[in-house]
């Protein structure tokens, strides 16, 4: 170590670890803790070495402003507390701000319809993930919500379309329907009579009137066909 390093360490110890008799009756160390670390302690106790705010332009500005001094929009300042304490205080304020909207929105939501899609066993451990690929779309012109999804296992070649009117008091014809791909692409892909079955890898609405799907050939073999198809919703 150079003499400069030793002097630096000695100055640090002299500044931050002087004995403080006035702190002897307080919980914790009898020394002034390092000034950065004290802000990071997750404690409610006051800081041992609170910051000196004298000459701070922001505090001087607040003190001289009659309107801002008592403003409820300004988060209160706790010069004697750590950042953990301030963080908990802020989280409490945010929770209170969000509670009222949550209550209002929660009371306004109700079940419009219940559609049974499939049944599973009673054991949660053995229940496979059957619902896949949900994609939401809102047609603002006709005011209809759409949900695209697939159900695995017994209906791998089908894509389901669920639609509901945004006005829950109004119904929509064909609220749930399924589109089965099967082997309808045989002639366009391969002129042979081999039976081909396609399943849906992905599906999104292209626009209000068109659905784009990515299909794959279900046969286990090399060079499986991939098909990008656009289906008119009508």
C-alpha positions in Angstrom: 0.0 0.0 0.0 1.2 3.5 -0.7 1.2 6.2 1.9 -1.7 7.8 0.0 -3.8 4.6 0.5 -3.0 4.5 4.2 -4.0 8.1 4.6 -7.2 7.6 2.8 -8.2 4.6 5.0 -7.2 6.5 8.2 -9.2 9.5 7.2 -12.2 7.3 6.5 -12.0 5.6 9.9 -11.5 9.0 11.6 -14.5 10.5 9.9 -17.0 7.6 10.2 -16.0 5.6 13.3 -15.4 8.2 16.0 -16.9 7.2 19.3 -20.3 8.8 19.9 -21.2 8.8 23.6 -24.6 10.3 22.9 -25.4 7.0 21.1 -24.5 4.6 23.9 -28.0 4.1 25.1 -29.3 3.5 21.6 -29.7 0.1 20.0 -26.9 -0.9 17.6 -23.4 0.3 17.1 -21.7 3.0 19.2 -20.2 4.5 16.0 -21.3 6.5 13.0 -22.0 3.9 10.3 -20.8 4.5 6.8 -23.1 7.1 5.3 -24.1 5.1 2.3 -24.8 1.8 4.0 -27.1 3.2 6.6 -29.7 4.0 3.9 -29.8 0.4 2.8 -30.6 -1.2 6.1 -34.1 -2.6 6.4 -34.8 -1.0 9.7 -37.4 1.5 11.1 -34.8 3.1 13.4 -33.7 6.6 12.6 -30.4 7.1 10.7 -27.3 7.4 12.9 -25.9 10.1 10.5 -28.8 11.8 8.9 -28.0 14.0 5.8 -27.3 17.7 6.1 -30.0 19.4 4.0 -28.8 22.9 4.8 -28.5 24.8 1.5 -30.4 22.2 -0.5 -32.1 24.2 -3.3 -35.2 21.9 -3.4 -35.9 22.1 0.3 -35.4 25.9 0.3 -37.8 26.1 -2.7 -40.4 24.1 -0.8 -40.1 26.1 2.4 -40.5 29.4 0.4 -43.6 28.2 -1.5 -46.9 28.5 0.4 -48.7 26.3 -2.1 -46.3 23.4 -2.3 -45.4 23.3 1.4 -48.7 21.7 2.3 -49.5 20.1 -1.1 -50.9 16.5 -0.8 -49.3 15.7 -4.2 -45.8 15.8 -2.9 -44.5 12.7 -1.2 -43.4 13.5 2.3 -39.7 13.6 3.0 -38.2 11.5 5.9 -34.6 12.8 6.4 -34.2 10.6 9.5 -35.2 7.3 7.8 -33.6 4.7 5.5 -34.6 4.0 1.9 -36.3 0.8 3.0 -38.5 2.7 5.3 -39.4 5.2 2.6 -40.0 2.4 0.1 -42.5 0.8 2.5 -44.3 4.1 3.0 -44.6 4.6 -0.7 -45.9 1.1 -1.3 -48.6 1.7 1.3 -49.7 4.9 -0.5 -49.7 3.2 -3.9 -51.7 0.3 -2.5 -54.3 2.7 -1.1 -54.5 4.5 -4.4 -55.2 1.3 -6.3 -57.6 -0.3 -3.8 -60.6 1.9 -4.8 -60.3 1.3 -8.5 -59.9 -2.4 -7.9 -63.0 -2.5 -5.8 -65.1 -0.5 -8.4 -63.8 -2.6 -11.3 -64.2 -5.9 -9.4 -67.9 -5.1 -8.6 -68.6 -4.2 -12.2 -67.3 -7.5 -13.6 -69.8 -10.4 -13.8 -70.1 -13.6 -15.7 -71.9 -13.3 -19.0 -71.9 -16.9 -20.1 -70.4 -20.2 -19.2 -69.2 -22.6 -21.9 -68.0 -26.1 -21.1 -65.0 -26.8 -23.4 -63.8 -30.2 -22.0 -63.7 -32.3 -18.9 -60.7 -33.5 -17.0 -60.0 -35.9 -14.1 -60.5 -34.7 -10.5 -56.8 -35.1 -9.7 -55.0 -31.8 -10.4 -51.6 -33.6 -10.6 -52.7 -35.7 -13.6 -54.6 -32.9 -15.4 -52.7 -32.1 -18.7 -52.6 -28.7 -20.2 -55.3 -28.8 -22.8 -56.1 -25.2 -23.5 -53.5 -23.6 -25.8 -52.8 -20.6 -28.0 -55.4 -18.1 -26.7 -55.4 -15.0 -28.9 -57.7 -12.1 -28.3 -59.2 -9.7 -30.9 -61.7 -6.9 -30.6 -63.6 -5.9 -33.7 -64.5 -2.3 -33.0 -66.8 -1.9 -36.0 -69.1 -4.8 -35.1 -68.4 -4.5 -31.4 -67.5 -8.2 -31.0 -64.8 -9.9 -28.9 -63.0 -12.9 -30.4 -60.9 -15.6 -28.8 -58.9 -18.0 -30.9 -57.6 -21.2 -29.2 -56.9 -24.9 -29.6 -57.6 -27.9 -27.4 -54.9 -30.5 -27.4 -55.1 -34.2 -27.7 -58.5 -35.3 -29.1 -59.0 -32.2 -31.3 -55.5 -31.4 -32.5 -56.6 -30.6 -36.0 -59.2 -28.0 -34.9 -59.0 -24.4 -34.1 -61.9 -22.9 -32.0 -63.3 -19.4 -32.3 -65.3 -18.0 -29.4 -67.1 -14.7 -29.9 -69.1 -12.4 -27.7 -70.7 -9.1 -28.2 -69.2 -6.3 -26.1 -72.7 -5.5 -24.9 -73.3 -8.5 -22.7 -77.1 -8.2 -23.1 -76.8 -9.0 -26.8 -76.1 -12.4 -28.1 -74.1 -13.5 -31.2 -74.9 -16.4 -33.5 -72.4 -19.2 -33.5 -70.9 -18.1 -30.2 -68.4 -21.0 -30.4 -67.4 -22.8 -33.5 -64.6 -25.1 -34.6 -62.7 -25.1 -37.9 -61.2 -28.5 -38.7 -58.2 -28.6 -41.1 -57.9 -32.4 -41.5 -56.6 -33.3 -44.9 -58.3 -30.6 -47.0 -54.9 -29.5 -48.3 -54.1 -32.7 -50.1 -54.7 -31.6 -53.6 -52.9 -28.3 -53.2 -49.8 -29.8 -51.5 -49.5 -33.2 -53.0 -51.5 -34.8 -55.8 -51.3 -38.2 -54.3 -54.1 -39.7 -52.3 -52.0 -40.1 -49.2 -54.0 -39.1 -46.2 -52.5 -36.0 -44.6 -53.6 -34.3 -41.4 -52.6 -30.9 -40.3 -52.6 -29.3 -36.8 -52.4 -25.6 -35.9 -49.1 -24.2 -34.7 -50.3 -20.6 -34.3 -53.3 -18.5 -35.2 -53.9 -14.7 -35.1 -56.4 -12.3 -36.5 -54.9 -10.6 -39.6 -57.7 -8.0 -39.6 -61.4 -7.9 -38.7 -62.3 -10.3 -41.5 -59.3 -12.6 -41.8 -57.6 -15.2 -39.6 -54.0 -16.2 -40.3 -52.9 -19.7 -39.3 -49.7 -21.7 -39.3 -50.3 -25.4 -40.0 -47.9 -28.3 -39.7 -48.2 -31.8 -41.0 -49.0 -34.2 -38.2 -47.3 -37.3 -39.7 -44.0 -38.2 -37.9 -41.5 -37.9 -40.7 -38.7 -35.7 -42.0 -39.6 -32.7 -44.0 -43.0 -32.0 -42.5 -45.0 -29.5 -44.5 -45.6 -26.1 -43.1 -48.5 -24.1 -44.4 -49.3 -20.4 -43.9 -53.0 -20.0 -44.6 -55.4 -17.0 -44.4 -59.0 -17.9 -43.8 -61.9 -15.5 -44.3 -63.9 -15.3 -41.1 -67.1 -15.6 -43.1 
